[in-house]
């Protein structure tokens, strides 16, 4: 089973696509089974995130997908932002939202 840890490797979108393929191969058709298998694929920060969700806040597959993508979706590592947007965006992400106009000495 593919694992998602939330801190490195594939994006959430790539992982979700991979997991759907895995679940299709297992012919999982019951929603509650699918959700349990999906949650068992979380490790590290992703498992911690899921355990901290309010009790009974996820009621169906769509809610789980939405919460997962809201938390983990569209994330890139810091090197991507530095290369793509330059030094200011890199500092913005590293400095908690403070835009620096100059490079350090």
Secondary structure, DSSP 4 states (H G I P E B T S, - for coil): ---B-SSSSS-HHHHHHHHHHHHHHHT---HHHHHHHHHHTB-HHHHHHHHTSPTT---SHHHHHHHHHHHHTT---HHHHHHHH-HHHHHHHHTTSPPPSS---
